[in-house]
Protein backbone atom coordinates (compact mmCIF):
# COMPACT_ATOMS: atom_id res chain seq x y z
CA UNK A 1 0.00 0.00 0.00
CA UNK A 2 1.59 3.26 -1.13
CA UNK A 3 -1.14 5.81 -0.56
CA UNK A 4 -4.43 6.46 1.17
CA UNK A 5 -7.13 8.85 -0.01
CA UNK A 6 -10.02 9.77 2.26
CA UNK A 7 -12.94 11.68 0.75
CA UNK A 8 -15.43 13.41 3.02
CA UNK A 9 -18.39 15.62 2.28
CA UNK A 10 -16.05 18.59 2.89
CA UNK A 11 -12.72 17.68 1.26
CA UNK A 12 -10.42 14.96 -0.12
CA UNK A 13 -7.19 14.06 1.69
CA UNK A 14 -4.38 12.07 0.04
CA UNK A 15 -1.39 10.62 1.90
CA UNK A 16 1.55 9.04 0.07
CA UNK A 17 2.28 8.54 -3.62
CA UNK A 18 -0.60 7.46 -5.84
CA UNK A 19 0.69 4.64 -8.04
CA UNK A 20 -0.05 0.99 -8.68
CA UNK A 21 -3.42 -0.75 -8.56
CA UNK A 22 -6.25 1.30 -7.05
CA UNK A 23 -8.79 -0.01 -4.56
CA UNK A 24 -11.94 1.69 -3.36
CA UNK A 25 -14.73 0.86 -0.99
CA UNK A 26 -18.39 1.78 -1.21
CA UNK A 27 -19.24 5.16 0.33
CA UNK A 28 -20.41 5.19 3.94
CA UNK A 29 -24.11 5.99 3.94
CA UNK A 30 -25.52 9.05 5.68
CA UNK A 31 -27.07 6.86 8.38
CA UNK A 32 -23.66 5.46 9.44
CA UNK A 33 -20.43 6.77 10.98
CA UNK A 34 -16.81 5.79 10.48
CA UNK A 35 -15.78 4.64 13.95
CA UNK A 36 -12.21 3.39 13.48
CA UNK A 37 -9.39 1.96 11.38
CA UNK A 38 -7.53 -1.33 11.59
CA UNK A 39 -4.33 -2.31 9.80
CA UNK A 40 -1.77 -5.08 9.39
CA UNK A 41 1.92 -4.60 8.73
CA UNK A 42 5.04 -6.64 8.15
CA UNK A 43 8.50 -5.19 8.67
CA UNK A 44 8.44 -1.64 7.32
CA UNK A 45 5.21 -1.63 5.30
CA UNK A 46 1.46 -1.50 5.79
CA UNK A 47 0.00 -4.61 4.11
CA UNK A 48 -3.72 -4.17 4.76
CA UNK A 49 -6.14 -1.59 6.06
CA UNK A 50 -9.78 -1.80 7.05
CA UNK A 51 -12.32 0.30 8.83
CA UNK A 52 -15.18 -0.05 11.25
CA UNK A 53 -18.55 1.47 10.35
CA UNK A 54 -21.25 1.95 12.96
CA UNK A 55 -24.89 2.23 11.90
CA UNK A 56 -26.83 5.00 13.62
KOLGU-4560 file (N, C-alpha, C; in nm, 3 decimals, padded with zeros to 5 digits):
<recs>
<n_xx: 00.085 n_yy: -00.116 n_zz: 00.000 ca_xx: 00.000 ca_yy: 00.000 ca_zz: 00.000 c_xx: 00.090 c_yy: 00.122 c_zz: 00.000 mol: A seq: 1 type: UNK>
<n_xx: 00.072 n_yy: 00.209 n_zz: -00.098 ca_xx: 00.159 ca_yy: 00.326 ca_zz: -00.113 c_xx: 00.089 c_yy: 00.456 c_zz: -00.080 mol: A seq: 2 type: UNK>
<n_xx: -00.044 n_yy: 00.457 n_zz: -00.085 ca_xx: -00.114 ca_yy: 00.581 ca_zz: -00.056 c_xx: -00.252 c_yy: 00.551 c_zz: 00.001 mol: A seq: 3 type: UNK>
<n_xx: -00.309 n_yy: 00.654 n_zz: 00.061 ca_xx: -00.443 ca_yy: 00.646 ca_zz: 00.117 c_xx: -00.513 c_yy: 00.777 c_zz: 00.085 mol: A seq: 4 type: UNK>
<n_xx: -00.632 n_yy: 00.767 n_zz: 00.027 ca_xx: -00.713 ca_yy: 00.885 ca_zz: -00.001 c_xx: -00.843 c_yy: 00.872 c_zz: 00.074 mol: A seq: 5 type: UNK>
<n_xx: -00.877 n_yy: 00.974 n_zz: 00.151 ca_xx: -01.002 ca_yy: 00.977 ca_zz: 00.226 c_xx: -01.083 c_yy: 01.094 c_zz: 00.172 mol: A seq: 6 type: UNK>
<n_xx: -01.205 n_yy: 01.064 n_zz: 00.126 ca_xx: -01.294 ca_yy: 01.168 ca_zz: 00.075 c_xx: -01.409 c_yy: 01.185 c_zz: 00.172 mol: A seq: 7 type: UNK>
<n_xx: -01.431 n_yy: 01.309 n_zz: 00.214 ca_xx: -01.543 ca_yy: 01.341 ca_zz: 00.302 c_xx: -01.640 c_yy: 01.430 c_zz: 00.226 mol: A seq: 8 type: UNK>
<n_xx: -01.746 n_yy: 01.469 n_zz: 00.293 ca_xx: -01.839 ca_yy: 01.562 ca_zz: 00.228 c_xx: -01.781 c_yy: 01.704 c_zz: 00.223 mol: A seq: 9 type: UNK>
<n_xx: -01.668 n_yy: 01.727 n_zz: 00.286 ca_xx: -01.605 ca_yy: 01.859 ca_zz: 00.289 c_xx: -01.480 c_yy: 01.870 c_zz: 00.202 mol: A seq: 10 type: UNK>
<n_xx: -01.402 n_yy: 01.760 n_zz: 00.192 ca_xx: -01.272 ca_yy: 01.768 ca_zz: 00.126 c_xx: -01.221 c_yy: 01.628 c_zz: 00.092 mol: A seq: 11 type: UNK>
<n_xx: -01.111 n_yy: 01.622 n_zz: 00.018 ca_xx: -01.042 ca_yy: 01.496 ca_zz: -00.012 c_xx: -00.899 c_yy: 01.508 c_zz: 00.037 mol: A seq: 12 type: UNK>
<n_xx: -00.852 n_yy: 01.406 n_zz: 00.110 ca_xx: -00.719 ca_yy: 01.406 ca_zz: 00.169 c_xx: -00.641 c_yy: 01.288 c_zz: 00.113 mol: A seq: 13 type: UNK>
<n_xx: -00.522 n_yy: 01.313 n_zz: 00.059 ca_xx: -00.438 ca_yy: 01.207 ca_zz: 00.004 c_xx: -00.305 c_yy: 01.204 c_zz: 00.078 mol: A seq: 14 type: UNK>
<n_xx: -00.265 n_yy: 01.084 n_zz: 00.119 ca_xx: -00.139 ca_yy: 01.062 ca_zz: 00.190 c_xx: -00.057 c_yy: 00.962 c_zz: 00.110 mol: A seq: 15 type: UNK>
<n_xx: 00.067 n_yy: 00.993 n_zz: 00.081 ca_xx: 00.155 ca_yy: 00.904 ca_zz: 00.007 c_xx: 00.153 c_yy: 00.932 c_zz: -00.142 mol: A seq: 16 type: UNK>
<n_xx: 00.216 n_yy: 00.841 n_zz: -00.218 ca_xx: 00.228 ca_yy: 00.854 ca_zz: -00.362 c_xx: 00.126 c_yy: 00.765 c_zz: -00.431 mol: A seq: 17 type: UNK>
<n_xx: 00.042 n_yy: 00.823 n_zz: -00.515 ca_xx: -00.060 ca_yy: 00.746 ca_zz: -00.584 c_xx: 00.002 c_yy: 00.677 c_zz: -00.705 mol: A seq: 18 type: UNK>
<n_xx: 00.019 n_yy: 00.545 n_zz: -00.694 ca_xx: 00.069 ca_yy: 00.464 ca_zz: -00.804 c_xx: 00.029 c_yy: 00.321 c_zz: -00.779 mol: A seq: 19 type: UNK>
<n_xx: 00.032 n_yy: 00.240 n_zz: -00.883 ca_xx: -00.005 ca_yy: 00.099 ca_zz: -00.868 c_xx: -00.154 c_yy: 00.077 c_zz: -00.887 mol: A seq: 20 type: UNK>
<n_xx: -00.202 n_yy: -00.036 n_zz: -00.840 ca_xx: -00.342 ca_yy: -00.075 ca_zz: -00.856 c_xx: -00.429 c_yy: -00.006 c_zz: -00.752 mol: A seq: 21 type: UNK>
<n_xx: -00.535 n_yy: 00.057 n_zz: -00.796 ca_xx: -00.625 ca_yy: 00.130 ca_zz: -00.705 c_xx: -00.729 c_yy: 00.036 c_zz: -00.644 mol: A seq: 22 type: UNK>
<n_xx: -00.773 n_yy: 00.070 n_zz: -00.526 ca_xx: -00.879 ca_yy: -00.001 ca_zz: -00.456 c_xx: -00.972 c_yy: 00.103 c_zz: -00.399 mol: A seq: 23 type: UNK>
<n_xx: -01.099 n_yy: 00.078 n_zz: -00.401 ca_xx: -01.194 ca_yy: 00.169 ca_zz: -00.336 c_xx: -01.301 c_yy: 00.089 c_zz: -00.266 mol: A seq: 24 type: UNK>
<n_xx: -01.363 n_yy: 00.151 n_zz: -00.171 ca_xx: -01.473 ca_yy: 00.086 ca_zz: -00.099 c_xx: -01.600 c_yy: 00.165 c_zz: -00.126 mol: A seq: 25 type: UNK>
<n_xx: -01.714 n_yy: 00.104 n_zz: -00.103 ca_xx: -01.839 ca_yy: 00.178 ca_zz: -00.121 c_xx: -01.844 c_yy: 00.296 c_zz: -00.023 mol: A seq: 26 type: UNK>
<n_xx: -01.912 n_yy: 00.402 n_zz: -00.059 ca_xx: -01.924 ca_yy: 00.516 ca_zz: 00.033 c_xx: -02.000 c_yy: 00.476 c_zz: 00.159 mol: A seq: 27 type: UNK>
<n_xx: -01.967 n_yy: 00.540 n_zz: 00.268 ca_xx: -02.041 ca_yy: 00.519 ca_zz: 00.394 c_xx: -02.170 c_yy: 00.599 c_zz: 00.383 mol: A seq: 28 type: UNK>
<n_xx: -02.281 n_yy: 00.534 n_zz: 00.409 ca_xx: -02.411 ca_yy: 00.599 ca_zz: 00.394 c_xx: -02.432 c_yy: 00.706 c_zz: 00.500 mol: A seq: 29 type: UNK>
<n_xx: -02.527 n_yy: 00.793 n_zz: 00.475 ca_xx: -02.552 ca_yy: 00.905 ca_zz: 00.568 c_xx: -02.607 c_yy: 00.859 c_zz: 00.702 mol: A seq: 30 type: UNK>
<n_xx: -02.656 n_yy: 00.735 n_zz: 00.710 ca_xx: -02.707 ca_yy: 00.686 ca_zz: 00.838 c_xx: -02.604 c_yy: 00.602 c_zz: 00.913 mol: A seq: 31 type: UNK>
<n_xx: -02.475 n_yy: 00.618 n_zz: 00.879 ca_xx: -02.366 ca_yy: 00.546 ca_zz: 00.944 c_xx: -02.250 c_yy: 00.641 c_zz: 00.973 mol: A seq: 32 type: UNK>
<n_xx: -02.162 n_yy: 00.599 n_zz: 01.064 ca_xx: -02.043 ca_yy: 00.677 ca_zz: 01.098 c_xx: -01.919 c_yy: 00.589 c_zz: 01.089 mol: A seq: 33 type: UNK>
<n_xx: -01.810 n_yy: 00.647 n_zz: 01.044 ca_xx: -01.681 ca_yy: 00.579 ca_zz: 01.048 c_xx: -01.635 c_yy: 00.583 c_zz: 01.193 mol: A seq: 34 type: UNK>
<n_xx: -01.612 n_yy: 00.466 n_zz: 01.252 ca_xx: -01.578 ca_yy: 00.464 ca_zz: 01.395 c_xx: -01.435 c_yy: 00.421 c_zz: 01.423 mol: A seq: 35 type: UNK>
<n_xx: -01.360 n_yy: 00.374 n_zz: 01.322 ca_xx: -01.221 ca_yy: 00.339 ca_zz: 01.348 c_xx: -01.153 c_yy: 00.271 c_zz: 01.230 mol: A seq: 36 type: UNK>
<n_xx: -01.021 n_yy: 00.262 n_zz: 01.239 ca_xx: -00.939 ca_yy: 00.196 ca_zz: 01.138 c_xx: -00.867 c_yy: 00.078 c_zz: 01.200 mol: A seq: 37 type: UNK>
<n_xx: -00.833 n_yy: -00.020 n_zz: 01.117 ca_xx: -00.753 ca_yy: -00.133 ca_zz: 01.159 c_xx: -00.653 c_yy: -00.161 c_zz: 01.048 mol: A seq: 38 type: UNK>
<n_xx: -00.533 n_yy: -00.204 n_zz: 01.082 ca_xx: -00.433 ca_yy: -00.231 ca_zz: 00.980 c_xx: -00.345 c_yy: -00.349 c_zz: 01.018 mol: A seq: 39 type: UNK>
<n_xx: -00.272 n_yy: -00.399 n_zz: 00.918 ca_xx: -00.177 ca_yy: -00.508 ca_zz: 00.939 c_xx: -00.048 c_yy: -00.471 c_zz: 00.866 mol: A seq: 40 type: UNK>
<n_xx: 00.064 n_yy: -00.495 n_zz: 00.934 ca_xx: 00.192 ca_yy: -00.460 ca_zz: 00.873 c_xx: 00.291 c_yy: -00.574 c_zz: 00.888 mol: A seq: 41 type: UNK>
<n_xx: 00.393 n_yy: -00.572 n_zz: 00.804 ca_xx: 00.504 ca_yy: -00.664 ca_zz: 00.815 c_xx: 00.631 c_yy: -00.584 c_zz: 00.790 mol: A seq: 42 type: UNK>
<n_xx: 00.725 n_yy: -00.594 n_zz: 00.877 ca_xx: 00.850 ca_yy: -00.519 ca_zz: 00.867 c_xx: 00.824 c_yy: -00.370 c_zz: 00.861 mol: A seq: 43 type: UNK>
<n_xx: 00.851 n_yy: -00.310 n_zz: 00.745 ca_xx: 00.844 ca_yy: -00.164 ca_zz: 00.732 c_xx: 00.721 c_yy: -00.115 c_zz: 00.659 mol: A seq: 44 type: UNK>
<n_xx: 00.630 n_yy: -00.204 n_zz: 00.618 ca_xx: 00.521 ca_yy: -00.163 ca_zz: 00.530 c_xx: 00.384 c_yy: -00.200 c_zz: 00.586 mol: A seq: 45 type: UNK>
<n_xx: 00.285 n_yy: -00.120 n_zz: 00.548 ca_xx: 00.146 ca_yy: -00.150 ca_zz: 00.579 c_xx: 00.093 c_yy: -00.242 c_zz: 00.470 mol: A seq: 46 type: UNK>
<n_xx: 00.046 n_yy: -00.361 n_zz: 00.508 ca_xx: 00.000 ca_yy: -00.461 ca_zz: 00.411 c_xx: -00.151 c_yy: -00.456 c_zz: 00.388 mol: A seq: 47 type: UNK>
<n_xx: -00.226 n_yy: -00.417 n_zz: 00.489 ca_xx: -00.372 ca_yy: -00.417 ca_zz: 00.476 c_xx: -00.430 c_yy: -00.310 c_zz: 00.566 mol: A seq: 48 type: UNK>
<n_xx: -00.543 n_yy: -00.259 n_zz: 00.525 ca_xx: -00.614 ca_yy: -00.159 ca_zz: 00.606 c_xx: -00.764 c_yy: -00.187 c_zz: 00.595 mol: A seq: 49 type: UNK>
<n_xx: -00.834 n_yy: -00.164 n_zz: 00.702 ca_xx: -00.978 ca_yy: -00.180 ca_zz: 00.705 c_xx: -01.039 c_yy: -00.073 c_zz: 00.792 mol: A seq: 50 type: UNK>
<n_xx: -01.168 n_yy: -00.069 n_zz: 00.798 ca_xx: -01.232 ca_yy: 00.030 ca_zz: 00.883 c_xx: -01.359 c_yy: -00.025 c_zz: 00.943 mol: A seq: 51 type: UNK>
<n_xx: -01.397 n_yy: 00.033 n_zz: 01.053 ca_xx: -01.518 ca_yy: -00.005 ca_zz: 01.125 c_xx: -01.624 c_yy: 00.102 c_zz: 01.097 mol: A seq: 52 type: UNK>
<n_xx: -01.744 n_yy: 00.056 n_zz: 01.060 ca_xx: -01.855 ca_yy: 00.147 ca_zz: 01.035 c_xx: -01.966 c_yy: 00.113 c_zz: 01.132 mol: A seq: 53 type: UNK>
<n_xx: -02.018 n_yy: 00.215 n_zz: 01.199 ca_xx: -02.125 ca_yy: 00.195 ca_zz: 01.296 c_xx: -02.254 c_yy: 00.255 c_zz: 01.241 mol: A seq: 54 type: UNK>
<n_xx: -02.360 n_yy: 00.174 n_zz: 01.235 ca_xx: -02.489 ca_yy: 00.223 ca_zz: 01.190 c_xx: -02.552 c_yy: 00.306 c_zz: 01.301 mol: A seq: 55 type: UNK>
<n_xx: -02.615 n_yy: 00.414 n_zz: 01.262 ca_xx: -02.683 ca_yy: 00.500 ca_zz: 01.362 c_xx: -02.815 c_yy: 00.442 c_zz: 01.401 mol: A seq: 56 type: UNK>
</recs>
